[in-house]
């Protein structure tokens, strides 16, 4: 069974009688609807609706939650949560030692370890598991390249690799498509902006799958149509990659038979098969968004 130990991830725990209420009121994800045995994506936003921190959240016991995030921003995320805590009856801690392992293509992973193995809801096929608290395999880190390729093929974007914190809305990175935003719950930080984008259908930047006949250039390479930018590459694995691009401009290029280029390399852009959004009809290179 392929595995990868993710050294660049960290865990923050929030536990106490008011932990669920506290998180429900500040995070995008519907914490009350979070089931045992699953991990869901979510974000803490700025008041303007931009992603300040992204994470994966899961239940870690009665009145306890685990928030897995990038290790390099974990201390800042921890401090930000403490700022919101005030008199809430919950303890927020960042364990110094936390092991995050991902395993895939084997739904029996949970029976093979004493750790808690949880289904990663970002992958609809249901065969990707997050494992916390124990190391697996030979201890060499596992197959990180294979995990990287799997995430790209699944259309799963993460901050740092595919976008910068403070520079993207939840819709841009498909949190609205993968239960990362609870549109039926009450207010949370940045909720007004996100709800407006949802109800008005104004999301134009989206994560798309990128493919080419030759290896793709480096992440960050601009995607252009006749010299004009339409987006930029994020994660890359050989001839496959992810990009955040303007879907109206991409659709216009497709309709008019214009090449989309990444440093001179023709690329094809597609919507992840599990996503529910579509390219806009009659798209034009509108300047909004």
C-alpha positions as CSV (number, residue, x, y, z in Angstrom):
1,X,0.0,0.0,0.0
2,X,1.5,3.4,-1.0
3,X,2.2,5.7,1.9
4,X,3.9,9.1,2.5
5,X,4.9,10.7,5.7
6,X,4.3,14.4,5.4
7,X,7.1,16.2,7.3
8,X,5.7,19.6,6.2
9,X,2.5,19.2,8.2
10,X,1.6,20.0,11.8
11,X,-1.4,19.4,14.1
12,X,-3.3,21.8,16.4
13,X,-5.9,20.5,18.8
14,X,-8.9,22.3,20.1
15,X,-10.7,20.6,23.0
16,X,-13.3,21.5,25.6
17,X,-17.1,21.7,26.1
18,X,-17.3,24.8,23.9
19,X,-14.8,23.7,21.2
20,X,-17.3,22.8,18.6
21,X,-19.3,26.1,19.0
22,X,-16.1,28.1,19.0
23,X,-14.8,26.6,15.7
24,X,-18.3,26.7,14.1
25,X,-18.4,30.4,14.6
26,X,-15.0,31.3,13.0
27,X,-14.2,28.6,10.3
28,X,-15.7,28.1,6.8
29,X,-16.4,24.4,7.3
30,X,-19.6,23.1,9.0
31,X,-18.0,21.7,12.1
32,X,-21.3,20.4,13.5
33,X,-21.8,18.2,10.3
34,X,-18.3,16.7,10.6
35,X,-18.6,12.9,11.0
36,X,-16.4,10.6,12.9
37,X,-13.8,8.8,10.7
38,X,-13.5,11.6,8.2
39,X,-11.3,14.7,7.6
40,X,-12.6,17.7,5.7
41,X,-10.9,20.8,4.3
42,X,-11.6,24.2,5.7
43,X,-10.2,27.7,6.1
44,X,-10.0,30.7,8.5
45,X,-10.6,33.8,6.4
46,X,-9.8,37.5,6.6
47,X,-12.9,39.7,7.1
48,X,-12.6,40.4,3.3
49,X,-13.1,36.7,2.6
50,X,-9.5,35.7,1.6
51,X,-8.0,32.5,3.0
52,X,-5.8,33.4,6.0
53,X,-5.1,29.7,6.9
54,X,-6.2,26.4,5.2
55,X,-6.3,23.1,7.1
56,X,-7.9,19.7,7.4
57,X,-10.2,19.2,10.4
58,X,-11.3,16.0,12.1
59,X,-12.8,14.8,15.4
60,X,-10.2,13.7,17.9
61,X,-12.5,12.5,20.6
62,X,-15.5,13.8,22.6
63,X,-15.5,17.6,22.4
64,X,-12.1,17.6,20.7
65,X,-10.9,18.5,17.2
66,X,-7.7,18.1,15.2
67,X,-6.7,20.8,12.7
68,X,-3.9,19.7,10.4
69,X,-2.1,22.6,8.7
70,X,1.2,23.5,7.1
71,X,4.0,23.2,9.6
72,X,5.6,26.5,8.6
73,X,2.4,28.5,9.5
74,X,1.2,26.4,12.4
75,X,2.6,28.8,15.1
76,X,0.8,31.7,13.5
77,X,-2.4,29.7,13.1
78,X,-2.2,28.7,16.7
79,X,-1.8,32.3,17.8
80,X,-4.7,33.5,15.6
81,X,-7.0,30.9,17.2
82,X,-6.0,32.0,20.6
83,X,-6.9,35.6,19.7
84,X,-10.4,34.5,18.9
85,X,-10.8,32.3,21.9
86,X,-11.4,34.9,24.6
87,X,-13.4,33.3,27.4
88,X,-14.4,30.2,25.4
89,X,-14.2,27.0,27.4
90,X,-11.7,25.3,25.1
91,X,-8.0,24.5,25.2
92,X,-6.0,25.2,22.1
93,X,-2.6,23.4,21.9
94,X,0.1,22.6,19.3
95,X,1.9,19.4,20.1
96,X,5.6,19.5,19.5
97,X,5.6,16.0,18.1
98,X,3.0,15.1,15.5
99,X,3.3,12.6,12.7
100,X,1.0,13.0,9.7
101,X,0.9,10.1,7.2
102,X,-1.2,9.6,4.1
103,X,-2.1,6.2,2.7
104,X,-4.1,5.4,-0.4
105,X,-5.6,2.7,-2.6
106,X,-6.3,0.5,0.4
107,X,-9.5,1.1,2.5
108,X,-8.2,-1.4,5.1
109,X,-5.6,1.1,6.3
110,X,-7.5,1.8,9.5
111,X,-7.3,-1.9,10.6
112,X,-3.5,-2.0,10.1
113,X,-2.4,0.6,12.6
114,X,-3.1,1.7,16.2
115,X,-3.4,5.3,15.0
116,X,-6.6,6.9,13.9
117,X,-7.1,6.5,10.2
118,X,-9.5,8.9,8.6
119,X,-11.0,9.2,5.1
120,X,-9.8,12.3,3.3
121,X,-13.1,13.8,2.0
122,X,-11.3,15.8,-0.7
123,X,-11.0,12.6,-2.7
124,X,-14.5,11.4,-3.7
125,X,-13.3,7.8,-4.5
126,X,-12.8,7.4,-0.7
127,X,-9.5,5.5,-0.8
128,X,-7.2,8.2,0.6
129,X,-6.6,8.0,4.4
130,X,-5.0,10.4,6.8
131,X,-3.2,8.8,9.7
132,X,-2.2,10.6,12.9
133,X,0.1,9.7,15.8
134,X,2.2,6.8,14.6
135,X,4.8,6.2,11.9
136,X,4.3,3.6,9.2
137,X,6.5,1.7,6.8
138,X,10.3,1.8,6.9
139,X,10.6,5.4,8.2
140,X,12.1,6.7,5.0
141,X,9.2,9.0,4.3
142,X,7.4,6.7,1.9
143,X,6.6,7.6,-1.8
144,X,6.2,11.4,-1.6
145,X,6.4,11.7,-5.4
146,X,3.5,9.3,-5.9
147,X,1.5,11.3,-3.3
148,X,2.3,14.5,-5.0
149,X,1.1,13.1,-8.4
150,X,-2.1,11.7,-6.8
151,X,-3.0,15.0,-5.3
152,X,-2.5,16.7,-8.6
153,X,-4.5,14.1,-10.5
154,X,-7.3,14.6,-8.0
155,X,-7.4,18.4,-8.5
156,X,-6.6,19.0,-4.8
157,X,-4.9,22.3,-4.3
158,X,-3.0,23.3,-1.1
159,X,-1.6,26.7,0.0
160,X,2.1,27.2,-0.5
161,X,2.2,24.8,-3.5
162,X,-0.7,26.2,-5.5
163,X,-1.6,29.5,-4.0
164,X,-0.5,32.0,-1.4
165,X,-2.3,32.6,1.9
166,X,-4.1,35.9,1.8
167,X,-4.4,35.8,-2.0
168,X,-7.3,33.5,-2.7
169,X,-11.0,33.1,-2.0
170,X,-12.4,29.7,-1.0
171,X,-14.1,29.4,-4.4
172,X,-10.8,29.9,-6.2
173,X,-9.4,26.7,-4.6
174,X,-12.6,24.7,-4.8
175,X,-13.4,24.6,-1.1
176,X,-17.0,25.3,-2.1
177,X,-16.9,22.1,-4.1
178,X,-15.5,19.7,-1.5
179,X,-17.6,20.5,1.7
180,X,-15.0,23.1,2.8
181,X,-17.6,25.8,3.1
182,X,-20.9,25.4,5.1
183,X,-23.3,27.5,3.2
184,X,-26.2,26.5,5.4
185,X,-24.6,27.4,8.7
186,X,-24.5,30.7,10.5
187,X,-22.0,33.5,10.4
188,X,-18.2,33.0,10.4
189,X,-15.3,35.3,9.7
190,X,-15.5,36.5,6.0
191,X,-18.9,34.8,5.5
192,X,-20.6,37.7,3.9
193,X,-18.2,37.9,1.0
194,X,-18.2,34.1,0.4
195,X,-21.9,33.9,0.5
196,X,-22.2,36.8,-2.0
197,X,-19.9,35.0,-4.4
198,X,-21.9,31.9,-4.1
199,X,-25.3,33.4,-4.6
200,X,-24.3,35.7,-7.4
201,X,-22.2,33.1,-9.2
202,X,-19.3,35.5,-9.5
203,X,-16.5,33.0,-9.0
204,X,-14.2,33.2,-12.0
205,X,-10.9,32.0,-10.8
206,X,-10.8,28.2,-10.3
207,X,-8.4,25.3,-9.9
208,X,-8.1,23.4,-13.2
209,X,-6.2,20.3,-14.2
210,X,-3.3,21.0,-16.6
211,X,-1.8,18.5,-19.1
212,X,0.8,18.8,-21.8
213,X,2.6,16.6,-24.4
214,X,5.9,17.4,-22.7
215,X,7.0,18.1,-19.1
216,X,5.5,21.3,-17.7
217,X,7.6,24.2,-16.6
218,X,8.1,25.3,-13.0
219,X,5.3,26.2,-10.6
220,X,4.4,29.8,-10.9
221,X,4.8,29.9,-14.6
222,X,2.2,32.2,-16.2
223,X,-0.5,30.7,-18.5
224,X,-1.1,33.0,-21.4
225,X,-3.4,33.3,-24.5
226,X,-1.9,35.5,-27.2
227,X,0.4,37.0,-24.7
228,X,-2.3,37.8,-22.1
229,X,-2.4,36.1,-18.7
230,X,-5.2,33.7,-17.9
231,X,-3.7,32.0,-14.8
232,X,-0.6,30.4,-13.4
233,X,0.8,27.0,-12.8
234,X,0.8,25.6,-9.3
235,X,1.9,22.0,-8.4
236,X,3.6,20.1,-11.3
237,X,4.3,16.4,-11.7
238,X,5.9,15.7,-15.1
239,X,3.3,16.4,-17.8
240,X,0.4,17.0,-15.3
241,X,-0.2,19.9,-13.0
242,X,-2.7,22.2,-11.4
243,X,-3.4,25.9,-12.1
244,X,-5.6,28.6,-10.8
245,X,-7.0,30.3,-13.9
246,X,-9.8,32.5,-15.1
247,X,-12.4,30.1,-16.4
248,X,-14.1,32.7,-18.5
249,X,-10.9,33.5,-20.4
250,X,-10.0,29.8,-20.7
251,X,-13.4,29.1,-22.2
252,X,-13.0,32.0,-24.6
253,X,-9.7,30.6,-25.7
254,X,-11.1,27.1,-26.2
255,X,-14.1,28.5,-28.2
256,X,-11.9,30.5,-30.5
257,X,-9.3,27.8,-31.0
258,X,-6.5,29.8,-29.3
259,X,-3.5,28.1,-27.7
260,X,-3.0,28.3,-24.0
261,X,0.7,28.4,-23.3
262,X,2.9,27.8,-20.3
263,X,6.4,29.2,-21.2
264,X,5.7,28.4,-24.8
265,X,4.4,24.9,-24.1
266,X,0.8,24.3,-25.3
267,X,-1.4,23.0,-22.4
268,X,-4.9,21.7,-22.0
269,X,-7.0,22.8,-19.1
270,X,-9.9,20.8,-17.7
271,X,-12.3,20.9,-14.7
272,X,-11.7,18.1,-12.2
273,X,-14.2,15.3,-12.9
274,X,-15.8,15.5,-9.4
275,X,-16.4,19.2,-9.5
276,X,-19.8,20.6,-10.1
277,X,-19.0,24.0,-11.6
278,X,-18.8,24.4,-15.4
279,X,-17.1,26.7,-17.9
280,X,-19.3,29.8,-18.4
281,X,-21.4,30.0,-21.5
282,X,-20.6,32.7,-24.0
283,X,-17.5,33.6,-22.0
284,X,-15.6,36.8,-22.6
285,X,-12.5,38.3,-21.2
286,X,-14.4,40.2,-18.5
287,X,-12.2,42.3,-16.2
288,X,-14.1,41.6,-13.0
289,X,-12.6,39.3,-10.3
